[in-house]
């Protein structure tokens, strides 16, 4: 198994950076829960920007190593998917542990009796799973692929510039 991962740079970088950025996001989320809301917003913005930078870096590394821009984007998609999967698993466990408290707090925020009747544990779990799926797909896989593509374009542009300077055709 380890040999297969070492031989496949997309898997190697995607898993390595995906788990790393996922753990980083969980830690930032925990820190953000301990500070005032204004500071928490800045922590979230910085964390999001660093995540996008990691996607670009993964795309840059894989494109440089393989010479294929498509493989860089694939590594970014895998990185993002794994990162948000790690974050999502932690969020799901936290939701399940605090399920009754979340349901009661949600019911307390709703004012009309008709709205209160619709909130059950199943609704909370379903909405959490749906939100995690959207986050994994959009912020993980799609954003990972797009920003890794841009990171890969950096190395691709450098190659073209070097080729033009040396007089070769691209």
C-alpha positions as CSV (number, residue, x, y, z in Angstrom):
1,X,0.0,0.0,0.0
2,X,2.7,2.5,1.0
3,X,4.7,1.7,-2.2
4,X,1.6,2.4,-4.3
5,X,1.1,5.8,-2.6
6,X,4.8,6.7,-3.0
7,X,4.6,5.9,-6.7
8,X,1.5,8.0,-7.3
9,X,2.2,11.7,-6.5
10,X,-1.5,12.6,-6.8
11,X,-2.4,10.2,-4.0
12,X,0.7,11.0,-1.9
13,X,0.2,14.8,-2.0
14,X,-3.6,14.7,-1.8
15,X,-3.7,12.5,1.2
16,X,-0.8,14.2,3.0
17,X,-1.9,17.7,2.5
18,X,-5.6,16.8,2.8
19,X,-5.2,15.3,6.2
20,X,-2.9,18.2,7.3
21,X,-5.3,21.0,6.2
22,X,-8.2,19.1,7.6
23,X,-6.6,18.9,11.0
24,X,-5.6,22.6,10.7
25,X,-9.2,23.5,10.0
26,X,-10.4,21.6,13.0
27,X,-7.9,23.3,15.3
28,X,-8.8,26.7,13.9
29,X,-12.5,25.9,14.4
30,X,-11.8,25.0,18.0
31,X,-9.8,28.2,18.6
32,X,-12.5,30.3,16.9
33,X,-15.1,28.9,19.3
34,X,-13.0,30.2,22.3
35,X,-12.6,33.8,21.1
36,X,-15.0,36.7,20.5
37,X,-17.1,36.6,17.3
38,X,-15.1,39.4,15.6
39,X,-11.8,37.6,16.2
40,X,-13.4,34.3,15.1
41,X,-14.3,35.9,11.8
42,X,-10.7,36.9,11.1
43,X,-9.5,33.4,12.1
44,X,-12.0,31.9,9.6
45,X,-10.9,34.3,6.8
46,X,-7.2,33.6,7.5
47,X,-7.9,29.8,7.6
48,X,-9.8,29.9,4.4
49,X,-7.0,31.9,2.6
50,X,-4.4,29.5,3.9
51,X,-6.5,26.6,2.7
52,X,-6.7,28.1,-0.8
53,X,-2.9,28.7,-0.7
54,X,-2.3,25.0,0.1
55,X,-4.5,24.0,-2.8
56,X,-2.4,26.2,-5.1
57,X,0.8,24.8,-3.6
58,X,-0.3,21.2,-4.2
59,X,-1.1,22.0,-7.8
60,X,2.2,23.7,-8.2
61,X,4.1,20.7,-6.7
62,X,2.3,18.0,-8.7
63,X,2.5,20.0,-12.0
64,X,6.2,20.5,-11.5
65,X,6.7,16.8,-10.6
66,X,4.6,15.3,-13.4
67,X,4.6,18.0,-16.0
68,X,0.8,17.6,-16.3
69,X,-1.5,20.5,-15.3
70,X,-4.5,18.1,-15.1
71,X,-2.7,16.0,-12.5
72,X,-2.1,19.1,-10.4
73,X,-5.8,19.9,-10.5
74,X,-6.7,16.3,-9.6
75,X,-4.3,16.4,-6.6
76,X,-6.0,19.7,-5.5
77,X,-9.4,18.1,-5.7
78,X,-8.3,15.1,-3.7
79,X,-6.6,17.4,-1.1
80,X,-9.8,19.5,-0.7
81,X,-12.1,16.5,-0.5
82,X,-10.0,14.8,2.2
83,X,-9.5,18.1,4.1
84,X,-13.3,18.7,4.3
85,X,-14.0,15.1,4.9
86,X,-11.7,15.2,8.0
87,X,-13.3,18.4,9.1
88,X,-16.8,17.0,8.4
89,X,-16.2,13.8,10.4
90,X,-15.2,15.9,13.4
91,X,-18.2,18.2,13.0
92,X,-20.6,15.2,12.6
93,X,-19.3,13.6,15.8
94,X,-19.6,16.9,17.6
95,X,-23.2,17.2,16.3
96,X,-24.1,13.7,17.4
97,X,-22.6,14.2,20.9
98,X,-24.6,17.5,21.4
99,X,-27.7,16.5,19.4
100,X,-30.3,17.2,22.0
101,X,-28.7,20.5,23.0
102,X,-28.6,21.6,19.3
103,X,-32.2,20.6,18.8
104,X,-33.4,22.4,21.9
105,X,-31.4,25.5,21.0
106,X,-32.8,25.4,17.4
107,X,-36.4,25.0,18.7
108,X,-35.9,27.9,21.2
109,X,-34.9,30.3,18.3
110,X,-38.1,29.5,16.4
111,X,-41.1,31.6,17.6
112,X,-44.2,30.0,16.2
113,X,-45.6,26.7,17.4
114,X,-45.8,25.4,13.8
115,X,-42.1,25.8,13.3
116,X,-41.2,24.2,16.6
117,X,-43.0,20.9,15.7
118,X,-40.8,20.4,12.7
119,X,-37.4,20.2,14.5
120,X,-36.4,16.7,15.4
121,X,-33.0,15.0,15.9
122,X,-33.4,13.5,12.4
123,X,-33.8,16.9,10.9
124,X,-30.7,18.1,12.7
125,X,-28.7,15.1,11.5
126,X,-30.0,15.4,7.9
127,X,-29.2,19.1,7.7
128,X,-25.7,18.5,9.1
129,X,-25.0,15.8,6.6
130,X,-26.3,17.9,3.7
131,X,-24.2,20.9,4.8
132,X,-21.1,18.7,5.1
133,X,-21.8,17.2,1.6
134,X,-22.0,20.7,0.1
135,X,-18.9,21.8,1.9
136,X,-16.9,18.7,0.8
137,X,-18.1,19.1,-2.8
138,X,-17.9,22.9,-3.2
139,X,-15.1,24.1,-0.9
140,X,-13.2,20.8,-1.0
141,X,-13.2,19.2,-4.4
142,X,-14.2,22.1,-6.7
143,X,-12.2,24.8,-5.0
144,X,-9.3,22.4,-4.5
145,X,-9.2,21.6,-8.2
146,X,-9.6,25.2,-9.3
147,X,-7.0,26.7,-7.1
148,X,-4.6,23.8,-7.7
149,X,-5.0,24.4,-11.4
150,X,-4.0,28.0,-10.9
151,X,-1.0,26.9,-8.8
152,X,-0.1,24.5,-11.6
153,X,-0.4,27.3,-14.1
154,X,2.4,29.1,-12.2
155,X,4.9,26.4,-12.9
156,X,3.5,25.9,-16.5
157,X,4.0,29.6,-17.1
158,X,7.6,29.5,-15.8
159,X,8.4,26.6,-18.2
160,X,7.0,28.5,-21.1
161,X,8.9,31.6,-20.2
162,X,12.2,29.6,-19.8
163,X,11.5,27.9,-23.2
164,X,11.0,31.3,-24.9
165,X,14.2,32.7,-23.3
166,X,16.2,29.7,-24.5
167,X,14.8,30.0,-28.0
168,X,12.8,26.8,-28.0
169,X,9.1,26.5,-29.1
170,X,6.5,25.6,-26.5
